[in-house]
Amino acid sequence: MYEYFYYVCYKQINSHILKKLPMKKLFIISAVLATFAFTSCKKEYTCTCTDLVGYNSYEKTGKGKDADAACADATDKVLGIPQEICTPKE
């Protein structure tokens, strides 16, 4: 009776756990790769900004997928209204 209990409880459970171990590793590796795939790479761009009156011109840096998006992100806004005009530096 003891041998049967040992076989059922120990051998089969351990072999089941060992079979699942590679799948767990595969899942962890896939999760790490998916995390890197979904993170966006944003480059830093320099923008030339001018206030709305047109008197002051200065440079700002912004991050984005392209230069236009970076300059739009670097633009100062008050209540959603842009307070300056930023264009990518050439």
PDB file as gemmi writes it, atoms N, CA and C in Angstrom:
CRYST1    1.000    1.000    1.000  90.00  90.00  90.00 P 1                      
ATOM      1  N   MET A   1       0.829  -1.197   0.000  1.00  0.00           N  
ATOM      2  CA  MET A   1       0.000   0.000   0.000  1.00  0.00           C  
ATOM      3  C   MET A   1       0.868   1.253   0.000  1.00  0.00           C  
ATOM      4  N   TYR A   2       1.935   1.232   0.779  1.00  0.00           N  
ATOM      5  CA  TYR A   2       2.814   2.391   0.848  1.00  0.00           C  
ATOM      6  C   TYR A   2       3.451   2.695  -0.499  1.00  0.00           C  
ATOM      7  N   GLU A   3       3.835   1.652  -1.243  1.00  0.00           N  
ATOM      8  CA  GLU A   3       4.439   1.852  -2.547  1.00  0.00           C  
ATOM      9  C   GLU A   3       3.462   2.526  -3.510  1.00  0.00           C  
ATOM     10  N   TYR A   4       2.207   2.122  -3.442  1.00  0.00           N  
ATOM     11  CA  TYR A   4       1.195   2.727  -4.311  1.00  0.00           C  
ATOM     12  C   TYR A   4       1.004   4.203  -3.964  1.00  0.00           C  
ATOM     13  N   PHE A   5       0.934   4.498  -2.692  1.00  0.00           N  
ATOM     14  CA  PHE A   5       0.787   5.888  -2.242  1.00  0.00           C  
ATOM     15  C   PHE A   5       1.997   6.720  -2.691  1.00  0.00           C  
ATOM     16  N   TYR A   6       3.177   6.149  -2.539  1.00  0.00           N  
ATOM     17  CA  TYR A   6       4.395   6.832  -2.965  1.00  0.00           C  
ATOM     18  C   TYR A   6       4.366   7.109  -4.472  1.00  0.00           C  
ATOM     19  N   TYR A   7       3.939   6.117  -5.247  1.00  0.00           N  
ATOM     20  CA  TYR A   7       3.888   6.269  -6.695  1.00  0.00           C  
ATOM     21  C   TYR A   7       2.877   7.338  -7.105  1.00  0.00           C  
ATOM     22  N   VAL A   8       1.710   7.296  -6.529  1.00  0.00           N  
ATOM     23  CA  VAL A   8       0.647   8.222  -6.927  1.00  0.00           C  
ATOM     24  C   VAL A   8       0.963   9.637  -6.470  1.00  0.00           C  
ATOM     25  N   CYS A   9       1.355   9.782  -5.217  1.00  0.00           N  
ATOM     26  CA  CYS A   9       1.521  11.126  -4.659  1.00  0.00           C  
ATOM     27  C   CYS A   9       2.861  11.758  -4.983  1.00  0.00           C  
ATOM     28  N   TYR A  10       3.875  11.000  -5.087  1.00  0.00           N  
ATOM     29  CA  TYR A  10       5.195  11.591  -5.255  1.00  0.00           C  
ATOM     30  C   TYR A  10       5.641  11.568  -6.716  1.00  0.00           C  
ATOM     31  N   LYS A  11       5.645  10.415  -7.311  1.00  0.00           N  
ATOM     32  CA  LYS A  11       6.169  10.270  -8.665  1.00  0.00           C  
ATOM     33  C   LYS A  11       5.337  11.042  -9.684  1.00  0.00           C  
ATOM     34  N   GLN A  12       4.031  10.872  -9.647  1.00  0.00           N  
ATOM     35  CA  GLN A  12       3.205  11.509 -10.655  1.00  0.00           C  
ATOM     36  C   GLN A  12       3.126  13.019 -10.461  1.00  0.00           C  
ATOM     37  N   ILE A  13       3.078  13.461  -9.230  1.00  0.00           N  
ATOM     38  CA  ILE A  13       3.031  14.907  -8.982  1.00  0.00           C  
ATOM     39  C   ILE A  13       4.341  15.559  -9.404  1.00  0.00           C  
ATOM     40  N   ASN A  14       5.458  14.951  -9.047  1.00  0.00           N  
ATOM     41  CA  ASN A  14       6.753  15.513  -9.428  1.00  0.00           C  
ATOM     42  C   ASN A  14       6.959  15.483 -10.934  1.00  0.00           C  
ATOM     43  N   SER A  15       6.540  14.430 -11.603  1.00  0.00           N  
ATOM     44  CA  SER A  15       6.713  14.400 -13.055  1.00  0.00           C  
ATOM     45  C   SER A  15       5.814  15.448 -13.707  1.00  0.00           C  
ATOM     46  N   HIS A  16       4.652  15.684 -13.140  1.00  0.00           N  
ATOM     47  CA  HIS A  16       3.759  16.724 -13.661  1.00  0.00           C  
ATOM     48  C   HIS A  16       4.386  18.119 -13.480  1.00  0.00           C  
ATOM     49  N   ILE A  17       4.981  18.361 -12.328  1.00  0.00           N  
ATOM     50  CA  ILE A  17       5.626  19.646 -12.065  1.00  0.00           C  
ATOM     51  C   ILE A  17       6.819  19.846 -12.996  1.00  0.00           C  
ATOM     52  N   LEU A  18       7.591  18.806 -13.215  1.00  0.00           N  
ATOM     53  CA  LEU A  18       8.755  18.920 -14.092  1.00  0.00           C  
ATOM     54  C   LEU A  18       8.351  19.153 -15.539  1.00  0.00           C  
ATOM     55  N   LYS A  19       7.213  18.617 -15.942  1.00  0.00           N  
ATOM     56  CA  LYS A  19       6.749  18.855 -17.305  1.00  0.00           C  
ATOM     57  C   LYS A  19       6.291  20.299 -17.476  1.00  0.00           C  
ATOM     58  N   LYS A  20       5.765  20.916 -16.443  1.00  0.00           N  
ATOM     59  CA  LYS A  20       5.263  22.281 -16.523  1.00  0.00           C  
ATOM     60  C   LYS A  20       6.376  23.324 -16.390  1.00  0.00           C  
ATOM     61  N   LEU A  21       7.503  22.946 -15.850  1.00  0.00           N  
ATOM     62  CA  LEU A  21       8.583  23.901 -15.620  1.00  0.00           C  
ATOM     63  C   LEU A  21       9.068  24.581 -16.898  1.00  0.00           C  
ATOM     64  N   PRO A  22       9.320  23.892 -17.986  1.00  0.00           N  
ATOM     65  CA  PRO A  22       9.751  24.598 -19.202  1.00  0.00           C  
ATOM     66  C   PRO A  22       8.688  25.565 -19.730  1.00  0.00           C  
ATOM     67  N   MET A  23       7.426  25.239 -19.569  1.00  0.00           N  
ATOM     68  CA  MET A  23       6.366  26.131 -20.026  1.00  0.00           C  
ATOM     69  C   MET A  23       6.368  27.418 -19.210  1.00  0.00           C  
ATOM     70  N   LYS A  24       6.661  27.319 -17.916  1.00  0.00           N  
ATOM     71  CA  LYS A  24       6.730  28.514 -17.074  1.00  0.00           C  
ATOM     72  C   LYS A  24       7.884  29.408 -17.524  1.00  0.00           C  
ATOM     73  N   LYS A  25       9.001  28.801 -17.836  1.00  0.00           N  
ATOM     74  CA  LYS A  25      10.141  29.581 -18.315  1.00  0.00           C  
ATOM     75  C   LYS A  25       9.810  30.263 -19.633  1.00  0.00           C  
ATOM     76  N   LEU A  26       9.138  29.524 -20.525  1.00  0.00           N  
ATOM     77  CA  LEU A  26       8.744  30.085 -21.804  1.00  0.00           C  
ATOM     78  C   LEU A  26       7.783  31.257 -21.606  1.00  0.00           C  
ATOM     79  N   PHE A  27       6.860  31.127 -20.671  1.00  0.00           N  
ATOM     80  CA  PHE A  27       5.913  32.203 -20.385  1.00  0.00           C  
ATOM     81  C   PHE A  27       6.628  33.440 -19.839  1.00  0.00           C  
ATOM     82  N   ILE A  28       7.580  33.254 -18.943  1.00  0.00           N  
ATOM     83  CA  ILE A  28       8.315  34.385 -18.364  1.00  0.00           C  
ATOM     84  C   ILE A  28       9.131  35.092 -19.442  1.00  0.00           C  
ATOM     85  N   ILE A  29       9.799  34.334 -20.281  1.00  0.00           N  
ATOM     86  CA  ILE A  29      10.598  34.929 -21.350  1.00  0.00           C  
ATOM     87  C   ILE A  29       9.693  35.681 -22.327  1.00  0.00           C  
ATOM     88  N   SER A  30       8.543  35.103 -22.647  1.00  0.00           N  
ATOM     89  CA  SER A  30       7.599  35.776 -23.548  1.00  0.00           C  
ATOM     90  C   SER A  30       7.079  37.071 -22.938  1.00  0.00           C  
ATOM     91  N   ALA A  31       6.816  37.062 -21.641  1.00  0.00           N  
ATOM     92  CA  ALA A  31       6.326  38.272 -20.976  1.00  0.00           C  
ATOM     93  C   ALA A  31       7.374  39.378 -21.002  1.00  0.00           C  
ATOM     94  N   VAL A  32       8.617  39.020 -20.786  1.00  0.00           N  
ATOM     95  CA  VAL A  32       9.697  40.012 -20.816  1.00  0.00           C  
ATOM     96  C   VAL A  32       9.858  40.580 -22.230  1.00  0.00           C  
ATOM     97  N   LEU A  33       9.826  39.729 -23.227  1.00  0.00           N  
ATOM     98  CA  LEU A  33       9.945  40.197 -24.611  1.00  0.00           C  
ATOM     99  C   LEU A  33       8.760  41.068 -25.014  1.00  0.00           C  
ATOM    100  N   ALA A  34       7.576  40.720 -24.566  1.00  0.00           N  
ATOM    101  CA  ALA A  34       6.398  41.529 -24.884  1.00  0.00           C  
ATOM    102  C   ALA A  34       6.492  42.906 -24.235  1.00  0.00           C  
ATOM    103  N   THR A  35       7.057  42.961 -23.038  1.00  0.00           N  
ATOM    104  CA  THR A  35       7.234  44.253 -22.368  1.00  0.00           C  
ATOM    105  C   THR A  35       8.154  45.155 -23.184  1.00  0.00           C  
ATOM    106  N   PHE A  36       9.240  44.608 -23.689  1.00  0.00           N  
ATOM    107  CA  PHE A  36      10.148  45.398 -24.512  1.00  0.00           C  
ATOM    108  C   PHE A  36       9.510  45.784 -25.843  1.00  0.00           C  
ATOM    109  N   ALA A  37       8.673  44.925 -26.383  1.00  0.00           N  
ATOM    110  CA  ALA A  37       8.056  45.211 -27.682  1.00  0.00           C  
ATOM    111  C   ALA A  37       7.033  46.336 -27.582  1.00  0.00           C  
ATOM    112  N   PHE A  38       6.345  46.438 -26.447  1.00  0.00           N  
ATOM    113  CA  PHE A  38       5.295  47.449 -26.319  1.00  0.00           C  
ATOM    114  C   PHE A  38       5.802  48.781 -25.792  1.00  0.00           C  
ATOM    115  N   THR A  39       7.020  48.852 -25.317  1.00  0.00           N  
ATOM    116  CA  THR A  39       7.552  50.139 -24.900  1.00  0.00           C  
ATOM    117  C   THR A  39       7.973  50.921 -26.129  1.00  0.00           C  
ATOM    118  N   SER A  40       7.599  52.156 -26.147  1.00  0.00           N  
ATOM    119  CA  SER A  40       7.917  52.970 -27.321  1.00  0.00           C  
ATOM    120  C   SER A  40       9.274  53.636 -27.134  1.00  0.00           C  
ATOM    121  N   CYS A  41      10.019  53.687 -28.175  1.00  0.00           N  
ATOM    122  CA  CYS A  41      11.314  54.359 -28.151  1.00  0.00           C  
ATOM    123  C   CYS A  41      11.088  55.809 -28.565  1.00  0.00           C  
ATOM    124  N   LYS A  42      11.376  56.699 -27.666  1.00  0.00           N  
ATOM    125  CA  LYS A  42      11.197  58.113 -27.967  1.00  0.00           C  
ATOM    126  C   LYS A  42      12.561  58.775 -28.040  1.00  0.00           C  
ATOM    127  N   LYS A  43      12.782  59.478 -29.116  1.00  0.00           N  
ATOM    128  CA  LYS A  43      14.033  60.181 -29.334  1.00  0.00           C  
ATOM    129  C   LYS A  43      13.861  61.629 -28.895  1.00  0.00           C  
ATOM    130  N   GLU A  44      14.947  62.253 -28.498  1.00  0.00           N  
ATOM    131  CA  GLU A  44      14.893  63.650 -28.073  1.00  0.00           C  
ATOM    132  C   GLU A  44      15.228  64.560 -29.252  1.00  0.00           C  
ATOM    133  N   TYR A  45      14.366  65.544 -29.485  1.00  0.00           N  
ATOM    134  CA  TYR A  45      14.530  66.487 -30.586  1.00  0.00           C  
ATOM    135  C   TYR A  45      14.643  67.907 -30.041  1.00  0.00           C  
ATOM    136  N   THR A  46      15.331  68.760 -30.780  1.00  0.00           N  
ATOM    137  CA  THR A  46      15.439  70.175 -30.429  1.00  0.00           C  
ATOM    138  C   THR A  46      14.461  70.955 -31.299  1.00  0.00           C  
ATOM    139  N   CYS A  47      13.707  71.828 -30.640  1.00  0.00           N  
ATOM    140  CA  CYS A  47      12.691  72.624 -31.329  1.00  0.00           C  
ATOM    141  C   CYS A  47      12.997  74.105 -31.158  1.00  0.00           C  
ATOM    142  N   THR A  48      12.687  74.875 -32.175  1.00  0.00           N  
ATOM    143  CA  THR A  48      12.779  76.329 -32.098  1.00  0.00           C  
ATOM    144  C   THR A  48      11.381  76.840 -31.804  1.00  0.00           C  
ATOM    145  N   CYS A  49      11.228  77.527 -30.676  1.00  0.00           N  
ATOM    146  CA  CYS A  49       9.923  78.012 -30.246  1.00  0.00           C  
ATOM    147  C   CYS A  49       9.886  79.540 -30.286  1.00  0.00           C  
ATOM    148  N   THR A  50       8.738  80.065 -30.654  1.00  0.00           N  
ATOM    149  CA  THR A  50       8.501  81.503 -30.709  1.00  0.00           C  
ATOM    150  C   THR A  50       7.203  81.782 -29.964  1.00  0.00           C  
ATOM    151  N   ASP A  51       7.194  82.828 -29.130  1.00  0.00           N  
ATOM    152  CA  ASP A  51       5.951  83.145 -28.438  1.00  0.00           C  
ATOM    153  C   ASP A  51       4.920  83.662 -29.437  1.00  0.00           C  
ATOM    154  N   LEU A  52       3.675  83.749 -29.012  1.00  0.00           N  
ATOM    155  CA  LEU A  52       2.597  84.105 -29.945  1.00  0.00           C  
ATOM    156  C   LEU A  52       2.719  85.518 -30.490  1.00  0.00           C  
ATOM    157  N   VAL A  53       3.392  86.409 -29.749  1.00  0.00           N  
ATOM    158  CA  VAL A  53       3.588  87.772 -30.227  1.00  0.00           C  
ATOM    159  C   VAL A  53       4.658  87.796 -31.311  1.00  0.00           C  
ATOM    160  N   GLY A  54       5.631  86.889 -31.221  1.00  0.00           N  
ATOM    161  CA  GLY A  54       6.670  86.786 -32.227  1.00  0.00           C  
ATOM    162  C   GLY A  54       7.961  87.494 -31.864  1.00  0.00           C  
ATOM    163  N   TYR A  55       8.066  88.002 -30.643  1.00  0.00           N  
ATOM    164  CA  TYR A  55       9.268  88.734 -30.247  1.00  0.00           C  
ATOM    165  C   TYR A  55      10.384  87.816 -29.754  1.00  0.00           C  
ATOM    166  N   ASN A  56      10.038  86.833 -28.958  1.00  0.00           N  
ATOM    167  CA  ASN A  56      11.059  85.978 -28.353  1.00  0.00           C  
ATOM    168  C   ASN A  56      11.154  84.656 -29.101  1.00  0.00           C  
ATOM    169  N   SER A  57      12.387  84.259 -29.391  1.00  0.00           N  
ATOM    170  CA  SER A  57      12.642  82.977 -30.019  1.00  0.00           C  
ATOM    171  C   SER A  57      13.660  82.236 -29.166  1.00  0.00           C  
ATOM    172  N   TYR A  58      13.398  80.972 -28.887  1.00  0.00           N  
ATOM    173  CA  TYR A  58      14.274  80.188 -28.017  1.00  0.00           C  
ATOM    174  C   TYR A  58      14.163  78.723 -28.408  1.00  0.00           C  
ATOM    175  N   GLU A  59      15.069  77.920 -27.849  1.00  0.00           N  
ATOM    176  CA  GLU A  59      15.098  76.497 -28.164  1.00  0.00           C  
ATOM    177  C   GLU A  59      14.602  75.684 -26.970  1.00  0.00           C  
ATOM    178  N   LYS A  60      13.908  74.599 -27.282  1.00  0.00           N  
ATOM    179  CA  LYS A  60      13.437  73.655 -26.274  1.00  0.00           C  
ATOM    180  C   LYS A  60      13.713  72.245 -26.775  1.00  0.00           C  
ATOM    181  N   THR A  61      13.756  71.310 -25.865  1.00  0.00           N  
ATOM    182  CA  THR A  61      13.889  69.903 -26.260  1.00  0.00           C  
ATOM    183  C   THR A  61      12.614  69.175 -25.859  1.00  0.00           C  
ATOM    184  N   GLY A  62      12.261  68.216 -26.680  1.00  0.00           N  
ATOM    185  CA  GLY A  62      11.083  67.401 -26.412  1.00  0.00           C  
ATOM    186  C   GLY A  62      11.319  65.988 -26.885  1.00  0.00           C  
ATOM    187  N   LYS A  63      10.576  65.055 -26.311  1.00  0.00           N  
ATOM    188  CA  LYS A  63      10.703  63.654 -26.706  1.00  0.00           C  
ATOM    189  C   LYS A  63       9.451  63.224 -27.445  1.00  0.00           C  
ATOM    190  N   GLY A  64       9.670  62.440 -28.497  1.00  0.00           N  
ATOM    191  CA  GLY A  64       8.557  61.921 -29.278  1.00  0.00           C  
ATOM    192  C   GLY A  64       9.044  60.934 -30.313  1.00  0.00           C  
ATOM    193  N   LYS A  65       8.088  60.312 -31.001  1.00  0.00           N  
ATOM    194  CA  LYS A  65       8.453  59.351 -32.039  1.00  0.00           C  
ATOM    195  C   LYS A  65       9.026  60.036 -33.261  1.00  0.00           C  
ATOM    196  N   ASP A  66       8.591  61.268 -33.527  1.00  0.00           N  
ATOM    197  CA  ASP A  66       9.171  62.052 -34.612  1.00  0.00           C  
ATOM    198  C   ASP A  66       9.301  63.500 -34.139  1.00  0.00           C  
ATOM    199  N   ALA A  67       9.907  64.343 -34.962  1.00  0.00           N  
ATOM    200  CA  ALA A  67      10.208  65.715 -34.555  1.00  0.00           C  
ATOM    201  C   ALA A  67       8.938  66.528 -34.327  1.00  0.00           C  
ATOM    202  N   ASP A  68       7.926  66.337 -35.163  1.00  0.00           N  
ATOM    203  CA  ASP A  68       6.689  67.096 -34.999  1.00  0.00           C  
ATOM    204  C   ASP A  68       5.994  66.754 -33.682  1.00  0.00           C  
ATOM    205  N   ALA A  69       5.953  65.478 -33.354  1.00  0.00           N  
ATOM    206  CA  ALA A  69       5.320  65.059 -32.102  1.00  0.00           C  
ATOM    207  C   ALA A  69       6.106  65.575 -30.902  1.00  0.00           C  
ATOM    208  N   ALA A  70       7.442  65.591 -31.008  1.00  0.00           N  
ATOM    209  CA  ALA A  70       8.267  66.086 -29.904  1.00  0.00           C  
ATOM    210  C   ALA A  70       8.045  67.578 -29.693  1.00  0.00           C  
ATOM    211  N   CYS A  71       7.945  68.342 -30.765  1.00  0.00           N  
ATOM    212  CA  CYS A  71       7.731  69.782 -30.637  1.00  0.00           C  
ATOM    213  C   CYS A  71       6.322  70.093 -30.135  1.00  0.00           C  
ATOM    214  N   ALA A  72       5.355  69.289 -30.543  1.00  0.00           N  
ATOM    215  CA  ALA A  72       3.996  69.480 -30.033  1.00  0.00           C  
ATOM    216  C   ALA A  72       3.954  69.182 -28.535  1.00  0.00           C  
ATOM    217  N   ASP A  73       4.737  68.216 -28.104  1.00  0.00           N  
ATOM    218  CA  ASP A  73       4.800  67.885 -26.678  1.00  0.00           C  
ATOM    219  C   ASP A  73       5.543  68.958 -25.892  1.00  0.00           C  
ATOM    220  N   ALA A  74       6.526  69.604 -26.508  1.00  0.00           N  
ATOM    221  CA  ALA A  74       7.324  70.625 -25.824  1.00  0.00           C  
ATOM    222  C   ALA A  74       6.592  71.961 -25.717  1.00  0.00           C  
ATOM    223  N   THR A  75       5.540  72.148 -26.495  1.00  0.00           N  
ATOM    224  CA  THR A  75       4.807  73.415 -26.491  1.00  0.00           C  
ATOM    225  C   THR A  75       4.098  73.620 -25.161  1.00  0.00           C  
ATOM    226  N   ASP A  76       4.278  74.808 -24.565  1.00  0.00           N  
ATOM    227  CA  ASP A  76       3.571  75.142 -23.331  1.00  0.00           C  
ATOM    228  C   ASP A  76       2.119  75.444 -23.642  1.00  0.00           C  
ATOM    229  N   LYS A  77       1.224  74.866 -22.837  1.00  0.00           N  
ATOM    230  CA  LYS A  77      -0.202  75.090 -23.038  1.00  0.00           C  
ATOM    231  C   LYS A  77      -0.836  75.517 -21.717  1.00  0.00           C  
ATOM    232  N   VAL A  78      -1.799  76.429 -21.814  1.00  0.00           N  
ATOM    233  CA  VAL A  78      -2.592  76.837 -20.657  1.00  0.00           C  
ATOM    234  C   VAL A  78      -4.039  76.533 -20.999  1.00  0.00           C  
ATOM    235  N   LEU A  79      -4.647  75.656 -20.220  1.00  0.00           N  
ATOM    236  CA  LEU A  79      -6.013  75.189 -20.469  1.00  0.00           C  
ATOM    237  C   LEU A  79      -6.173  74.628 -21.876  1.00  0.00           C  
ATOM    238  N   GLY A  80      -5.122  73.973 -22.364  1.00  0.00           N  
ATOM    239  CA  GLY A  80      -5.160  73.350 -23.683  1.00  0.00           C  
ATOM    240  C   GLY A  80      -4.872  74.284 -24.841  1.00  0.00           C  
ATOM    241  N   ILE A  81      -4.646  75.569 -24.547  1.00  0.00           N  
ATOM    242  CA  ILE A  81      -4.366  76.551 -25.604  1.00  0.00           C  
ATOM    243  C   ILE A  81      -2.863  76.774 -25.671  1.00  0.00           C  
ATOM    244  N   PRO A  82      -2.236  76.567 -26.841  1.00  0.00           N  
ATOM    245  CA  PRO A  82      -0.788  76.748 -26.951  1.00  0.00           C  
ATOM    246  C   PRO A  82      -0.400  78.217 -26.695  1.00  0.00           C  
ATOM    247  N   GLN A  83       0.681  78.408 -25.944  1.00  0.00           N  
ATOM    248  CA  GLN A  83       1.177  79.746 -25.642  1.00  0.00           C  
ATOM    249  C   GLN A  83       2.386  80.112 -26.490  1.00  0.00           C  
ATOM    250  N   GLU A  84       2.807  79.179 -27.358  1.00  0.00           N  
ATOM    251  CA  GLU A  84       3.961  79.396 -28.221  1.00  0.00           C  
ATOM    252  C   GLU A  84       3.845  78.487 -29.437  1.00  0.00           C  
ATOM    253  N   ILE A  85       4.650  78.756 -30.425  1.00  0.00           N  
ATOM    254  CA  ILE A  85       4.684  77.940 -31.633  1.00  0.00           C  
ATOM    255  C   ILE A  85       6.073  77.307 -31.707  1.00  0.00           C  
ATOM    256  N   CYS A  86       6.102  75.981 -31.697  1.00  0.00           N  
ATOM    257  CA  CYS A  86       7.372  75.252 -31.747  1.00  0.00           C  
ATOM    258  C   CYS A  86       7.464  74.464 -33.047  1.00  0.00           C  
ATOM    259  N   THR A  87       8.597  74.586 -33.719  1.00  0.00           N  
ATOM    260  CA  THR A  87       8.854  73.853 -34.950  1.00  0.00           C  
ATOM    261  C   THR A  87      10.178  73.108 -34.800  1.00  0.00           C  
ATOM    262  N   PRO A  88      10.328  71.984 -35.469  1.00  0.00           N  
ATOM    263  CA  PRO A  88      11.591  71.241 -35.369  1.00  0.00           C  
ATOM    264  C   PRO A  88      12.762  72.069 -35.890  1.00  0.00           C  
ATOM    265  N   LYS A  89      13.886  71.989 -35.164  1.00  0.00           N  
ATOM    266  CA  LYS A  89      15.080  72.703 -35.581  1.00  0.00           C  
ATOM    267  C   LYS A  89      15.696  71.975 -36.766  1.00  0.00           C  
ATOM    268  N   GLU A  90      16.091  72.725 -37.749  1.00  0.00           N  
ATOM    269  CA  GLU A  90      16.659  72.133 -38.961  1.00  0.00           C  
ATOM    270  C   GLU A  90      18.144  71.979 -38.889  1.00  0.00           C  
TER     271      GLU A  90                                                      
END                                                                             
